[in-house]
């Protein structure tokens, strides 16, 4: 009996061992296949990947070490401002994946942070803990503190994204309704994990009302209430993560957005972020500041990181020279010129870091072509509207693009650029171009600096500016015809070609934009400036006894003619005949001696004086030639 019992035990032990060995063998095989798939994917770059959990399957630049700068800093509320498509959303998702409780959105919690930079650095420092320097000991302490927050806090991830900023009251109601639906979805997710019996009655009631989208509920308090609910249940403060906080801005409206939207979002954010003991951390992402008299006017405890004062996050939202080299070597790409990539995508100065545009770099490496990827991925309608409506800005942009004029902005205007009573401050347009990524600072911002010079960072953005100016022209076939007529005029000096180009532009333009002389002035200046790069196009320059409208002088010394143009506009059909107005414009050129601006150019032997009168989409002109 004893011998049989021993044999039975041996058999069980052997079977258990065999079962264990089979399991280990199966796991090793699965691990090898997974690693093989991972390595295969890592020969590719994450183009179009929209969640952090998917990144580890591809070649990417690891930013996990910066988790400690957010989670261990003394700042409770962060506002991070960077241009679009620089990884802001992925950074928020990384925070959510790291700190969020494991039962919430579980599939995003399976990321192995131990294999990322934050894990390998901690292990490296722990391995030689006895020989660490003072700085390394402090770093290790921060890393341990950061790791202690792993999967410990309930997170509330909310995006204010909208494809179109609300303009009408109906659109505002729809937008607010979408925010309520998002909060309701968050409540439904947590209600599946929370035992309501453990919550106080009022909190359980609020959770239930949010879940069923109760229209009578005080939704401006929903974010604050949600923080209290999850903090009460989990015993840890909530981490609020808000993406695209400025997506609803509409700078064509006084106050920057529809009043209804502004009131709702201001209440939603201020109740949640101001003196709320149920919040552990909050991080908001956006592009532009909207602080002064804006959404966050009630908050004085925000730590702001932007392109001018980025702090420790300077290198996060872009690629350094070494990181691009690493990505190129990783895939062993030989047919993409590094010099060409540097010329196209580098040049952004953020703090002390010089960065590449990450979006363009990834598309370039994946497609093996150096094209304008970032600038082609977004809309510039707001900038175009500004250029069409404000000739002073249009002229400055054109001169800046050609290197004829410097742009210097006040540092303090970049911190409080928006005011309800004065939407477009003097520097506002340029600050917007800086914050949206079209421009960068010429050199790093030093403490105490009062002004900053701006520059175009690279060739991709230079081409974007050229496209902005070209965007003032009609599109498609009309634009080609206009350029063809202008190039013909530039060669022959035939005024008929120049007038034909004007007529083409007028016919392709909207009548709504042709309401005053300045409208025609802007249209013609943009047409000439973007289509004739070999000519000096000057507007509203002082000459003789006044200021001419437009002057055209060739840069090439072998071209012997120049043009002075004076414009007039008639609004109503019953007003002065257009031909008479055109004669008045020509007489003004001669009487006020506008041609003096050309006479200093010794290579010019003929000056074309052109008086043009407009009414809606029709024009008349008178021309006279002066020899010198």
C-alpha positions as CSV (number, residue, x, y, z in Angstrom):
1,X,0.0,0.0,0.0
2,X,2.8,2.4,0.9
3,X,4.7,1.6,-2.4
4,X,1.5,2.3,-4.5
5,X,1.0,5.6,-2.7
6,X,4.6,6.6,-3.5
7,X,4.2,5.7,-7.2
8,X,1.0,7.7,-7.4
9,X,2.7,10.7,-5.9
10,X,5.6,10.3,-8.4
11,X,3.2,10.1,-11.3
12,X,1.3,13.2,-10.2
13,X,4.6,15.1,-9.7
14,X,5.8,14.0,-13.1
15,X,2.5,15.0,-14.8
16,X,2.6,18.3,-13.0
17,X,6.2,18.9,-14.2
18,X,5.3,17.9,-17.8
19,X,2.3,20.2,-17.7
20,X,4.5,23.0,-16.4
21,X,7.1,22.4,-19.1
22,X,4.5,22.4,-21.8
23,X,3.1,25.6,-20.5
24,X,6.5,27.2,-20.4
25,X,7.3,25.9,-23.9
26,X,4.0,27.3,-25.2
27,X,4.6,30.7,-23.5
28,X,8.1,30.9,-24.9
29,X,6.7,30.2,-28.4
30,X,4.1,32.8,-28.0
31,X,6.7,35.3,-26.7
32,X,9.0,34.5,-29.6
33,X,6.1,35.1,-32.1
34,X,5.1,38.3,-30.3
35,X,8.7,39.5,-30.3
36,X,9.0,38.6,-34.0
37,X,5.9,40.6,-34.8
38,X,7.1,43.4,-32.6
39,X,10.4,43.6,-34.3
40,X,8.8,43.4,-37.7
41,X,6.5,46.3,-36.8
42,X,9.4,48.2,-35.4
43,X,10.8,48.5,-38.9
44,X,7.9,50.9,-39.4
45,X,7.0,54.2,-37.9
46,X,3.7,55.1,-36.1
47,X,2.0,57.1,-38.9
48,X,-1.6,57.7,-38.0
49,X,-1.4,55.9,-34.6
50,X,-3.8,57.6,-32.3
51,X,-3.3,55.8,-29.0
52,X,-0.2,55.4,-26.8
53,X,-0.9,51.8,-26.2
54,X,-0.2,51.0,-29.8
55,X,3.1,52.8,-29.9
56,X,5.3,50.1,-28.4
57,X,4.8,47.9,-31.5
58,X,6.6,50.5,-33.7
59,X,9.8,52.5,-33.7
60,X,9.2,55.6,-31.6
61,X,11.0,58.1,-29.4
62,X,10.4,57.2,-25.8
63,X,9.2,60.1,-23.5
64,X,8.2,58.1,-20.5
65,X,11.0,59.6,-18.3
66,X,9.1,62.9,-18.4
67,X,6.3,61.3,-16.3
68,X,8.3,62.1,-13.2
69,X,8.5,65.8,-14.1
70,X,4.7,65.9,-14.2
71,X,3.9,63.5,-11.3
72,X,6.6,64.6,-8.9
73,X,6.5,68.3,-9.5
74,X,5.1,70.8,-7.0
75,X,2.7,72.0,-9.7
76,X,-0.7,70.6,-9.3
77,X,-2.3,72.0,-12.5
78,X,-0.4,72.0,-15.8
79,X,-1.3,73.8,-19.0
80,X,0.9,72.6,-21.9
81,X,0.8,74.6,-25.2
82,X,2.4,73.3,-28.3
83,X,1.6,73.3,-32.1
84,X,-0.8,70.7,-33.5
85,X,0.5,67.2,-34.3
86,X,3.4,67.2,-32.0
87,X,2.4,64.4,-29.7
88,X,0.3,66.2,-27.1
89,X,-2.6,63.6,-27.1
90,X,-0.1,60.7,-26.9
91,X,1.6,62.3,-23.9
92,X,-1.8,62.6,-22.1
93,X,-2.6,59.0,-22.9
94,X,0.8,57.9,-21.6
95,X,0.0,59.6,-18.3
96,X,-3.5,58.0,-18.2
97,X,-2.0,54.6,-19.0
98,X,0.6,54.9,-16.2
99,X,-1.3,56.3,-13.3
100,X,-4.9,55.1,-14.1
101,X,-6.5,52.3,-12.0
102,X,-6.1,49.0,-13.7
103,X,-9.8,48.2,-13.9
104,X,-10.6,51.3,-16.0
105,X,-10.0,50.9,-19.7
106,X,-8.0,47.8,-18.9
107,X,-6.7,47.3,-22.5
108,X,-4.7,50.5,-22.2
109,X,-3.1,49.4,-18.9
110,X,-1.3,46.4,-20.3
111,X,1.7,48.5,-21.4
112,X,5.0,47.3,-19.9
113,X,6.5,50.5,-18.6
114,X,9.4,48.4,-17.1
115,X,10.8,48.1,-20.7
116,X,10.4,51.8,-21.4
117,X,12.9,54.5,-20.4
118,X,11.3,55.2,-17.1
119,X,11.7,51.5,-16.1
120,X,15.2,50.9,-17.5
121,X,16.6,54.0,-15.9
122,X,15.2,53.1,-12.5
123,X,16.7,49.6,-12.8
124,X,20.0,51.0,-13.9
125,X,20.2,53.4,-10.9
126,X,19.0,50.7,-8.4
127,X,21.8,48.3,-9.7
128,X,24.5,50.8,-8.6
129,X,22.7,52.5,-5.8
130,X,25.8,52.4,-3.5
131,X,27.9,54.4,-5.9
132,X,25.4,57.1,-7.1
133,X,26.1,60.8,-7.2
134,X,23.9,63.2,-5.2
135,X,22.0,64.1,-8.5
136,X,21.5,60.5,-9.3
137,X,20.2,59.7,-5.8
138,X,17.7,62.5,-6.2
139,X,16.7,61.2,-9.6
140,X,16.2,57.7,-8.2
141,X,14.1,59.0,-5.4
142,X,11.9,60.8,-7.9
143,X,11.6,57.7,-10.0
144,X,10.6,55.6,-7.0
145,X,8.0,58.2,-6.1
146,X,6.7,58.1,-9.7
147,X,6.5,54.3,-9.7
148,X,4.5,54.4,-6.4
149,X,1.7,56.1,-8.4
150,X,1.6,53.4,-11.1
151,X,-2.1,52.2,-11.5
152,X,-3.1,54.1,-8.3
153,X,-5.3,57.0,-9.3
154,X,-8.7,57.2,-11.1
155,X,-8.3,59.2,-14.3
156,X,-10.8,61.4,-16.1
157,X,-9.8,61.9,-19.7
158,X,-11.9,64.6,-21.6
159,X,-11.4,66.2,-25.0
160,X,-13.0,69.4,-26.1
161,X,-12.3,68.6,-29.7
162,X,-14.6,70.0,-32.4
163,X,-14.2,70.3,-36.1
164,X,-15.8,73.7,-36.2
165,X,-15.9,76.3,-33.5
166,X,-19.5,77.1,-32.6
167,X,-20.8,80.4,-34.1
168,X,-24.5,80.4,-33.6
169,X,-26.6,79.6,-30.5
170,X,-27.8,76.3,-32.1
171,X,-24.2,75.3,-32.7
172,X,-23.3,76.3,-29.1
173,X,-26.1,74.1,-27.7
174,X,-24.9,71.1,-29.9
175,X,-21.3,71.6,-28.7
176,X,-22.3,71.8,-25.0
177,X,-24.5,68.7,-25.5
178,X,-21.4,66.8,-26.8
179,X,-19.5,67.7,-23.7
180,X,-22.3,66.4,-21.5
181,X,-22.4,63.1,-23.5
182,X,-18.7,62.7,-22.9
183,X,-19.1,63.2,-19.2
184,X,-22.0,60.8,-19.2
185,X,-19.9,58.2,-21.0
186,X,-17.2,58.6,-18.3
187,X,-19.8,58.1,-15.6
188,X,-21.1,54.9,-17.2
189,X,-17.6,53.5,-17.4
190,X,-17.0,54.1,-13.7
191,X,-20.4,53.0,-12.6
192,X,-19.6,49.4,-13.9
193,X,-16.7,49.3,-11.4
194,X,-18.0,51.3,-8.5
195,X,-20.2,49.8,-5.8
196,X,-22.8,52.6,-5.3
197,X,-23.7,51.3,-1.8
198,X,-20.3,52.4,-0.6
199,X,-20.9,55.9,-1.8
200,X,-22.8,58.6,0.1
201,X,-26.3,59.0,-1.1
202,X,-25.8,62.4,-2.8
203,X,-22.8,61.1,-4.8
204,X,-24.6,58.0,-5.8
205,X,-27.5,60.1,-7.0
206,X,-25.2,62.4,-9.0
207,X,-23.5,59.4,-10.6
208,X,-26.8,57.9,-11.6
209,X,-28.1,61.3,-13.1
210,X,-24.9,61.7,-15.1
211,X,-25.1,58.1,-16.3
212,X,-28.7,58.6,-17.7
213,X,-27.9,62.1,-19.1
214,X,-30.4,63.9,-16.9
215,X,-31.2,67.2,-18.6
216,X,-32.0,68.9,-15.2
217,X,-28.7,68.0,-13.7
218,X,-26.2,70.9,-13.0
219,X,-23.8,69.8,-15.8
220,X,-21.3,72.6,-15.1
221,X,-20.5,70.7,-11.9
222,X,-20.2,67.3,-13.5
223,X,-16.4,67.3,-13.7
224,X,-16.1,68.4,-10.1
225,X,-18.7,65.8,-9.0
226,X,-17.0,63.0,-10.9
227,X,-13.7,63.8,-9.2
228,X,-15.4,63.6,-5.8
229,X,-17.1,60.3,-6.7
230,X,-14.0,58.4,-7.9
231,X,-11.8,59.9,-5.0
232,X,-14.4,58.7,-2.5
233,X,-14.5,55.2,-3.9
234,X,-10.8,54.6,-4.6
235,X,-9.4,56.7,-1.7
236,X,-7.0,58.5,-4.1
237,X,-7.3,61.9,-5.8
238,X,-8.4,62.0,-9.4
239,X,-6.1,62.8,-12.3
240,X,-7.8,65.1,-14.8
241,X,-6.5,65.0,-18.4
242,X,-8.1,67.5,-20.8
243,X,-7.1,67.6,-24.5
244,X,-7.7,70.4,-27.0
245,X,-9.0,72.8,-24.4
246,X,-8.9,75.6,-26.9
247,X,-10.5,73.8,-29.8
248,X,-13.7,75.8,-29.5
249,X,-12.1,79.2,-29.9
250,X,-13.4,81.4,-32.7
251,X,-11.5,84.6,-33.0
252,X,-14.0,86.1,-35.3
253,X,-16.4,86.5,-32.4
254,X,-16.0,89.1,-29.7
255,X,-14.7,87.2,-26.6
256,X,-13.1,84.5,-28.7
257,X,-16.0,82.0,-28.5
258,X,-19.8,81.9,-28.3
259,X,-20.8,83.4,-24.9
260,X,-22.9,80.3,-24.1
261,X,-19.9,78.0,-24.6
262,X,-17.6,80.2,-22.7
263,X,-19.9,80.4,-19.6
264,X,-20.4,76.6,-19.6
265,X,-16.7,75.7,-20.0
266,X,-15.5,78.3,-17.6
267,X,-17.8,77.0,-14.9
268,X,-16.9,73.4,-15.7
269,X,-13.1,74.0,-15.4
270,X,-13.0,76.4,-12.6
271,X,-15.3,74.3,-10.3
272,X,-13.1,71.2,-11.0
273,X,-9.7,72.8,-10.8
274,X,-9.9,75.6,-8.2
275,X,-9.4,74.5,-4.6
276,X,-10.6,71.0,-5.3
277,X,-9.1,68.5,-2.7
278,X,-10.4,65.6,-4.7
279,X,-7.9,66.3,-7.6
280,X,-4.4,64.9,-7.4
281,X,-3.1,66.4,-10.7
282,X,-4.6,68.0,-13.8
283,X,-2.9,68.4,-17.2
284,X,-4.5,70.4,-20.0
285,X,-3.2,70.4,-23.6
286,X,-3.8,73.0,-26.2
287,X,-2.2,75.3,-28.8
288,X,-3.0,78.9,-27.8
289,X,-3.3,80.8,-24.6
290,X,-6.8,81.8,-23.6
291,X,-6.1,82.9,-20.0
292,X,-6.7,86.6,-19.7
293,X,-10.5,87.1,-19.5
294,X,-10.8,83.7,-21.0
295,X,-11.7,80.1,-20.0
296,X,-9.2,80.0,-17.2
297,X,-9.4,83.5,-15.9
298,X,-10.6,82.2,-12.5
299,X,-7.4,80.1,-12.0
300,X,-4.2,81.6,-10.7
301,X,-2.5,78.3,-9.9
302,X,-1.7,77.1,-13.5
303,X,1.8,76.1,-14.4
304,X,2.2,76.9,-18.1
305,X,4.7,75.3,-20.4
306,X,4.7,76.8,-23.9
307,X,7.1,77.3,-26.8
308,X,8.7,80.4,-25.2
309,X,9.0,79.1,-21.7
310,X,8.8,75.3,-21.9
311,X,10.7,74.5,-18.7
312,X,11.7,70.8,-18.3
313,X,9.3,69.8,-21.1
314,X,11.3,71.6,-23.8
315,X,12.5,68.5,-25.7
316,X,9.3,66.5,-25.4
317,X,7.1,67.6,-28.3
318,X,9.7,67.3,-31.1
319,X,12.8,65.3,-32.1
320,X,16.4,66.3,-31.5
321,X,19.2,65.8,-34.0
322,X,20.4,62.7,-32.2
323,X,16.9,61.2,-32.0
324,X,16.4,61.6,-35.8
325,X,19.8,60.0,-36.4
326,X,18.7,57.1,-34.2
327,X,15.4,56.7,-36.1
328,X,17.2,56.8,-39.5
329,X,19.8,54.2,-38.4
330,X,17.2,52.0,-36.9
331,X,15.5,51.5,-40.2
332,X,18.8,51.7,-42.1
333,X,17.4,54.3,-44.5
334,X,19.9,55.3,-47.1
335,X,17.7,57.0,-49.8
336,X,16.6,59.9,-47.5
337,X,19.0,62.8,-47.3
338,X,19.7,63.9,-43.7
339,X,20.7,67.4,-45.0
340,X,17.4,67.6,-46.9
341,X,15.5,66.5,-43.7
342,X,17.3,69.1,-41.7
343,X,16.5,71.8,-44.2
344,X,12.9,70.8,-44.4
345,X,11.9,70.0,-40.8
346,X,14.4,71.3,-38.3
347,X,14.8,74.8,-36.8
348,X,12.2,75.0,-34.1
349,X,13.7,76.7,-31.0
350,X,12.0,75.6,-27.8
351,X,13.8,76.6,-24.7
352,X,17.4,75.5,-25.2
353,X,16.3,72.7,-27.6
354,X,16.5,72.8,-31.4
355,X,13.8,70.4,-32.6
356,X,12.5,68.8,-35.7
357,X,8.8,68.6,-36.5
358,X,7.9,65.0,-35.4
359,X,4.9,64.6,-37.6
360,X,6.8,65.4,-40.8
361,X,9.8,63.3,-39.7
362,X,7.7,60.2,-39.2
363,X,5.9,60.6,-42.5
364,X,9.2,61.2,-44.2
365,X,10.8,58.1,-42.8
366,X,7.8,55.8,-43.4
367,X,7.3,57.1,-47.0
368,X,11.0,57.8,-47.7
369,X,10.2,61.2,-49.2
370,X,11.0,64.7,-47.9
371,X,7.7,66.5,-48.6
372,X,5.7,69.2,-46.8
373,X,3.7,66.8,-44.6
374,X,2.8,68.9,-41.6
375,X,1.8,72.1,-43.4
376,X,-0.4,70.0,-45.8
377,X,-2.3,68.4,-42.9
378,X,-4.2,71.4,-41.5
379,X,-6.4,74.3,-42.5
380,X,-5.3,77.9,-42.6
381,X,-8.7,79.5,-43.3
382,X,-8.5,81.8,-40.3
383,X,-5.1,83.1,-41.3
384,X,-6.3,83.7,-44.9
385,X,-9.3,85.6,-43.7
386,X,-7.0,87.8,-41.6
387,X,-4.7,88.5,-44.6
388,X,-7.7,89.3,-46.9
389,X,-9.3,91.7,-44.4
390,X,-6.2,93.5,-43.1
391,X,-3.8,94.9,-45.7
392,X,-1.2,96.0,-43.1
393,X,-0.9,92.4,-41.9
394,X,-0.8,91.1,-45.5
395,X,2.0,93.5,-46.4
396,X,4.0,92.6,-43.2
397,X,3.6,88.9,-43.9
398,X,4.8,89.3,-47.5
399,X,7.9,91.4,-46.5
400,X,8.7,89.0,-43.7
401,X,8.5,86.0,-45.9
402,X,11.0,87.6,-48.4
403,X,13.3,88.7,-45.6
404,X,12.6,92.4,-46.1
405,X,11.2,93.0,-42.7
406,X,11.8,91.7,-39.2
407,X,9.1,90.7,-36.7
408,X,9.6,91.4,-33.0
409,X,6.9,90.7,-30.4
410,X,6.5,91.7,-26.8
411,X,7.1,88.7,-24.5
412,X,4.3,89.7,-22.2
413,X,1.8,89.8,-25.0
414,X,2.5,86.1,-25.6
415,X,1.4,85.4,-22.0
416,X,-1.8,87.4,-22.1
417,X,-2.6,87.8,-25.8
418,X,-6.4,87.7,-25.6
419,X,-8.8,90.3,-24.3
420,X,-12.6,90.4,-24.7
421,X,-12.6,94.0,-25.6
422,X,-9.7,93.9,-28.0
423,X,-9.6,90.6,-29.8
424,X,-6.8,91.4,-32.2
425,X,-4.0,93.0,-30.2
426,X,-1.0,94.4,-32.1
427,X,1.1,91.2,-31.7
428,X,-1.8,88.8,-31.7
429,X,-1.6,87.6,-35.3
430,X,2.2,86.9,-35.0
431,X,1.8,85.2,-31.6
432,X,-0.8,82.9,-33.1
433,X,1.6,82.0,-35.9
434,X,4.3,81.3,-33.3
435,X,2.0,79.1,-31.1
436,X,0.6,77.2,-34.1
437,X,4.0,76.2,-35.4
438,X,4.4,78.4,-38.5
439,X,7.1,80.4,-36.8
440,X,9.7,80.0,-34.1
441,X,11.8,82.3,-32.0
442,X,15.1,83.4,-33.6
443,X,17.0,82.5,-30.4
444,X,16.2,81.0,-26.9
445,X,14.2,83.2,-24.6
446,X,16.4,84.4,-21.7
447,X,15.1,85.5,-18.3
448,X,14.3,89.2,-18.3
449,X,14.0,89.4,-22.1
450,X,11.2,91.8,-23.0
451,X,11.1,91.2,-26.8
452,X,11.5,88.2,-29.1
453,X,12.4,88.2,-32.8
454,X,10.5,85.6,-34.8
455,X,11.7,83.6,-37.8
456,X,10.5,81.0,-40.3
457,X,12.0,77.7,-38.9
458,X,12.6,75.7,-42.1
459,X,11.8,75.2,-45.8
460,X,8.6,73.4,-45.1
461,X,7.2,76.5,-43.3
462,X,8.7,78.9,-45.9
463,X,6.7,77.0,-48.5
464,X,3.6,77.2,-46.2
465,X,4.0,81.0,-46.2
466,X,4.3,81.0,-50.0
467,X,1.1,78.9,-50.1
468,X,-0.6,81.3,-47.7
469,X,0.1,84.2,-50.1
470,X,-0.9,82.1,-53.0
471,X,-4.1,81.2,-51.2
472,X,-5.2,84.8,-51.8
473,X,-5.5,83.8,-55.4
474,X,-8.4,81.8,-56.9
475,X,-7.7,78.1,-57.1
476,X,-7.3,75.5,-59.8
477,X,-7.3,76.7,-63.5
478,X,-8.0,80.4,-62.7
479,X,-4.8,80.6,-60.6
480,X,-2.7,79.0,-63.4
481,X,-4.2,81.5,-65.9
482,X,-3.4,84.4,-63.6
483,X,0.2,83.4,-63.2
484,X,0.5,82.8,-66.9
485,X,-0.7,86.3,-67.7
486,X,1.6,87.9,-65.1
487,X,4.7,86.0,-66.3
488,X,3.8,87.1,-69.8
489,X,3.6,90.7,-68.6
490,X,6.8,90.5,-66.7
491,X,8.6,89.5,-69.9
492,X,6.9,91.8,-72.5
493,X,5.6,94.7,-70.4
494,X,2.3,94.4,-72.2
495,X,-0.3,96.1,-69.9
496,X,-3.1,94.0,-71.5
497,X,-1.7,90.9,-69.8
498,X,-1.5,92.6,-66.4
499,X,-5.1,93.8,-66.7
500,X,-6.2,90.3,-67.9
501,X,-4.7,88.8,-64.7
502,X,-6.7,91.4,-62.7
503,X,-9.9,90.4,-64.5
504,X,-9.3,86.7,-63.9
505,X,-8.8,87.3,-60.2
506,X,-11.9,89.4,-59.9
507,X,-14.1,86.9,-61.7
508,X,-12.9,84.0,-59.4
509,X,-13.3,86.1,-56.2
510,X,-16.4,86.3,-54.0
511,X,-18.5,89.5,-54.3
512,X,-18.8,89.5,-50.5
513,X,-15.1,90.3,-50.3
514,X,-15.2,93.2,-52.8
515,X,-16.8,95.9,-50.8
516,X,-14.2,98.7,-50.6
517,X,-11.0,99.9,-52.2
518,X,-8.9,98.2,-49.6
519,X,-10.5,94.8,-50.7
520,X,-9.2,95.3,-54.2
521,X,-5.9,96.5,-52.9
522,X,-5.3,93.4,-50.8
523,X,-6.4,91.1,-53.7
524,X,-4.0,92.7,-56.2
525,X,-1.1,92.9,-53.8
526,X,-1.4,89.3,-52.9
527,X,-1.7,88.3,-56.5
528,X,1.4,90.2,-57.6
529,X,3.5,89.4,-54.5
530,X,3.0,85.6,-54.7
531,X,3.2,85.3,-58.5
532,X,6.2,87.5,-59.2
533,X,9.0,86.6,-56.8
534,X,11.6,88.3,-59.1
535,X,9.9,91.7,-58.7
536,X,10.0,94.2,-55.8
537,X,6.3,94.7,-55.0
538,X,5.7,97.7,-52.7
539,X,2.4,98.9,-51.3
540,X,1.4,102.3,-49.9
541,X,4.9,103.6,-50.2
542,X,5.7,107.3,-49.8
543,X,6.8,109.0,-53.0
544,X,6.6,112.6,-54.3
545,X,3.7,114.3,-52.5
546,X,1.9,111.3,-51.2
547,X,1.5,107.6,-51.0
548,X,1.1,105.4,-54.1
549,X,-1.1,102.2,-53.9
550,X,1.2,99.7,-55.6
551,X,4.7,99.9,-57.2
552,X,6.4,97.1,-59.2
553,X,10.1,97.2,-59.9
554,X,12.0,94.3,-61.4
555,X,15.0,92.9,-59.5
556,X,16.8,91.9,-62.7
557,X,18.9,94.7,-64.1
558,X,18.2,93.7,-67.7
559,X,14.5,94.5,-67.4
560,X,13.9,98.2,-68.3
561,X,10.3,98.9,-67.2
562,X,8.5,99.4,-63.9
563,X,4.8,100.0,-62.9
564,X,3.0,102.5,-60.6
565,X,-0.6,101.6,-60.0
566,X,-3.3,103.8,-58.4
567,X,-6.7,102.2,-57.5
568,X,-10.2,103.7,-57.2
569,X,-13.5,102.1,-56.3
570,X,-17.1,102.9,-57.1
571,X,-19.7,101.1,-54.9
572,X,-23.0,102.0,-56.7
573,X,-24.0,101.8,-60.4
574,X,-25.3,105.4,-60.3
575,X,-22.0,106.9,-59.2
576,X,-19.2,108.3,-61.3
577,X,-18.3,106.5,-64.6
578,X,-15.5,104.0,-64.1
579,X,-13.5,105.4,-67.0
580,X,-13.6,108.9,-65.3
581,X,-12.5,107.3,-62.0
582,X,-9.6,105.6,-63.8
583,X,-8.5,108.9,-65.3
584,X,-8.7,110.5,-61.8
585,X,-6.4,107.7,-60.6
586,X,-3.9,108.3,-63.4
587,X,-4.0,112.1,-62.8
588,X,-3.2,111.5,-59.1
589,X,-0.1,109.5,-60.1
590,X,1.2,112.4,-62.2
591,X,0.1,115.3,-60.0
592,X,1.6,113.8,-56.8
593,X,4.7,112.6,-58.6
594,X,4.4,109.0,-57.5
595,X,6.9,107.9,-60.2
596,X,9.7,109.4,-58.1
597,X,9.9,106.0,-56.3
598,X,11.1,104.5,-59.6
599,X,13.5,107.1,-60.9
600,X,16.3,106.2,-58.5
601,X,16.6,102.9,-60.3
602,X,19.0,103.8,-63.1
603,X,18.2,100.6,-65.2
604,X,14.6,101.6,-65.6
605,X,14.0,103.5,-68.9
606,X,10.2,103.3,-69.0
607,X,7.6,103.8,-66.3
608,X,4.0,102.4,-66.8
609,X,1.5,104.6,-65.0
610,X,-1.7,102.7,-64.5
611,X,-5.0,104.1,-63.2
612,X,-7.6,101.4,-62.4
613,X,-11.2,101.8,-61.3
614,X,-13.4,98.9,-59.9
615,X,-17.0,98.3,-59.3
616,X,-17.9,94.8,-58.1
617,X,-16.3,92.4,-60.7
618,X,-15.7,95.0,-63.5
619,X,-12.8,97.3,-64.1
620,X,-11.7,100.1,-66.4
621,X,-8.1,101.3,-66.8
622,X,-6.1,104.1,-68.3
623,X,-2.4,103.8,-69.0
624,X,0.3,106.3,-69.7
625,X,4.0,105.7,-70.3
626,X,6.9,107.9,-69.0
627,X,10.4,107.6,-70.3
628,X,13.5,108.4,-68.3
